[in-house]
Every structure is written in structure tokens, then in C-alpha cells.
């Protein structure tokens, strides 16, 4: 087993320094990272799949990171590898396209409704206001969010909002060595836009985002902490991302 000092050096080393034998050890060292990410994304998978199906995709993302890492850039290898691992898993989920067209259409309508209400009201809409606009009860809205939690492939990673240079505003790469997980965003200006948008969210939505993305708890663990069901946490998470998407999409940063 490689000692921590050597492992740390390898994680931050240029690709040419990592010999084949050491690359295998890097894969072994990152296996727990791959497994943890797969389990955290499992709530978005169709019923016939589980976290195990994402792990091999994540390993391929790690190998891709070792091949493409550029040591001249500011990002540490650990940060870059986690980005590639998670990105590979998200690409795999998106490629499934197992959702019926009717559900996609309802999700698009839901996102549009959140955006229109936010800009009309100047604040995130309540469940009652969204339900009224869609002619749905709050119970029906919650049920829809629960049933489509895998279809609503929405997370901080999936907000396709871009800055003036065409870079994605949001790339959540939580690096334990960074004083602020958001410091890995493309630009300071984009980071401030995101921070302001998150601060405008209802308290429970802010808390769920914090626990899920930055404390890295699973949906089940968050439910236990908040004393609500896992399905309720998924609903809160989906609404938080819809609110952020509505707030950020029209913004030029």
C-alpha cells in the first residue's frame, strides 16, 4: 500500500511522472471516491439500475483524467479527477434517455413556470403559487417532483448557465484543500452571482444544497438529519435547483 505522502505527490503530479504501476494504485486510491459519487447520484437513476452501474463509468472518467490532466493549470489533480469522474457519470445518466416525451414536456413546463413566476414576483415562488399556475394542488406538485426525480436531471452540475466567455458558471468541484468549495468556479464574478442566488433561496432549500453538495451527505442521510423522508428531500432539492435555474438563466455575467 502506498503511503499518504507518495499518494499525495502522485495526485498532484504531471501525467508523465505517473508510471503504469502507480496509475493502478491511483485508481485503487480513488475507488472510494468513485463509489461515494455513484451512491450520491443513484437517486437519479431509473429503477432497473443502481450505483454499481455507474462505478465502471466513473473509473473510466478517472483514467481519462490521468490522460488529460494539464499540470500547468491551477486545478490540482484531485479536483480535476473528481470533475472528470462526476462528469462521466452524469453523461451516462443523460445518455439513458429513458423518460417518456410527455414527462420531458411537463418538466420543461415546470421549469418555465418557475422562471416566469420568479421574475414576476421578484422572489422564488411558493409551492402554492406554482401549483396554482399549473392548475395542480401542492400534493400533485410534490408527487410529480418525486416521480420525475430521475427525469429531472437537475443539479448544480446541470445548470447550463454560461458567463460572457461561454464558460459554465457552475462546476461544483468540492476540494477539501480549498477554503471555499465555490472557489473552483470559472470566475469570481460568476461565483458571486451563484452565491447571491443561493442566498435568495428559502432556508430549507439552502440547507439541503449545503448538506448535499458541500457536506456530501446522501439524500437518505439528509432526510434523517432533517427528520423528513428521503423523497421529501428529493422534492426540496429539485425545487432548489429549479429556483436557481430560473434565477441564473437570464443573467449575463
N, C-alpha and C positions, 0 to 999 in steps of 0.2 A: 504493500500500500504506500502510495506517495505521501510524503509529509506535507503539512499545510503550507510551509514556506515555498517548496518547489511547485506545489499546485497553484499557489497564488502567482508565482512567476510565469507559469505556463498560461494562466488565464489572461495575462496582460502582455504576452509575448507576440511578436510578429509571427506569421504562419511559417516562415522558413525555419524558425527555431524549433518548432514542434515536430519531432520525429514521429514516425508511424506508431511506434510503441507508446509514446507519450500521448498521441492523439487518442488511442484506445483508452488510456487512463482518464483523459479529459472527458470522454464520453461516459465512462463509469462514474466520474465525479458529478456530472450534470444529470445523471439518471433521476435523482430525486427531484431535481428542478422540473424535468420533463413530466414526471409523474404528477407532481403537485399542480402544474399548469393544466394537465389533461383533466384532472379531477375537478378543478375550478371551472373549466369550460363545459363539463359534462352536462350541466343543466340545460345547455342549448342544443343538445343532440336529440335526434329522433329516438323513440322508444327502443328500436331494434339495435341501437348502438350504445356503447359505453366508453368510459375513459380509456380502456385498453386499446381501443381502435385508434385513438389519437396519439398514443405514445410512439409508435413507429414513425409516424409523420413528424413528430417533434424531434426524434433522433436525427431524421434526415435534415431537418432545419438546423440542428446543431452542426452537423457535418458541413452543411452549406456555409454556416457562419465561419467555420475554420478555414474554408477555402477562400472566402471573400473578404475576410476581415482586413481592414486597412489600418495598420498601427500608426499611420501619420495623422489620422483623425483624432478628435478629442475623446470619443467614446472608448471606454475600457472594453476589453474583450467580453467580460461577464455581461455588461449591459447590452452589447451588440448581440451576443449569443442568445440572451433571453428574448430580445426583439425578434430574431430570426425563428426561434422555436415557436413563440406565440403566433407569429405571422403565418408560419406553415400550418399550424393547427386551424387558425381562422380561415385560411384559404381552403382547407379541406372541408370545413363546415359549410362554407359558402358554395362549394362545388357540388354539394349533395343535391341542392335544388329539389327537395322532396316535398315542398309546400305547394298545395293547390293554388291555382291562379286566383281563386276567389278570396283566399286568405291574404295573399300578397296585396290584392286590391284594397282590402279592408285595412291593412297595415298602412298602406300609402295614405288612405283617407284619414286614419288616426293621426299620423304624423302631420298632415296638412292642417288638421283641426287644432292640434296643439299649437302649431306655429301661428295660425290666424288668431287664435284666442290670446296668445301671449302678446302679440303686437297690438291687438285691440284693447286689451286690459292693462298692458304695461307691467304685467306680473305673470308668473306661472298660473295657469287656470286650475281650479279645483276639480275633483272628480265629478262633482255635481254639474259644473259648467260644461265640462267635456261631454258628459252623458246627455245633457240637455241638447247640446249642439248636434249630437249624433242620434238623438232620439233613443237613447239607451238608459236604463237605470244604472246606478253605480254598481250594483251587483252584476249586471250583464257586462259592464265595462271590465270589472275585475276578472270575471270568468273568461272574457276574451283575451285579456293580457296573460292569464295563466295558460290557456290552451295554446296560445301562439308564442310562448316564451322561447321556443327554439326557432320559430319562424322569424320573430322579431330579432334578427341578428343585429342587435344594437348593444354597443358597449362603448366605452371611451375610445377603444381602438377603431371602431367602425364609423365614427363621425367623420364624414368625408370633407370636413370644412378645411379650406386652404387659406394660406396667407397670400400676400400680394406676389410672392415669388413662386407660387404654385406648390408650396410645401404643405403637408398636412399640419394643421395646428396641433392635433392631438396624437401623441405617440407615447402611451403610458409605459415607461420603462423604469420600474422602481428599482433603484440601485441603493443598496444598504449603505454604500460609501458616500452617497450624496446627502448633503444636509437637507435637501428638499426634493422629494421624488419628482416634482414637476420641473426641476431644473434641467432635465434632459429634453424638454420640448424644443422645437426648432428655433424659437426666438423668444427673447424676454417679452416683447410686446404681445406675442401670441399667448404666452403664459399668463400675463395679466388679464387678457380677455377671458381665458378659461377660468381663472380664479374668481373673477367678478361674476361670471355666470354661475359657478358653483355656489358662491355666497348668496345668490338670489334664490336658490332652491329652498323649499320647505325643510325644516330641521331634520325630519326623519329621512328624507331623500339624501341630504348631505351626509348623514351618519352612515347610511348603507353604502354609499360610494366610498367613503373613507375606510370603512371596515373591509370592504371587498377588494378595492384596488391597492390601498396603501398598507392596511394591516394584513391583507391577504387571507382573510377568513373565507370559508366556503359559505354558500347560501344557507346551508343547514346550520353551520356554526353561528352565523349572524342571527338566524331565527331563534336559536337557543339563547343568545345574549339578549335579544330584544323581547323574548317571550312571545314570539309570534310564529306562525307556521312558515316552513320553507317556501311554500307557494306564495304567501303574503310578501316575503322578502323579494321574490322574483317580480311581483307586481310593482313594488316600490322602486326596485332597480330599473325596470322598464320605463316607468313614468319619469324617473330622474333623467334618464338618457333622452327621452322624448323632449323633455323640457330644455335640456342642454342643446339638443339638435335644433329646436325651434329658435333658441336664443342666438346660436352661433352661425347658422347657415347664411343669414343675410348680411353678416358683418364682414366688411373689408378691413383686414388688419395689416 
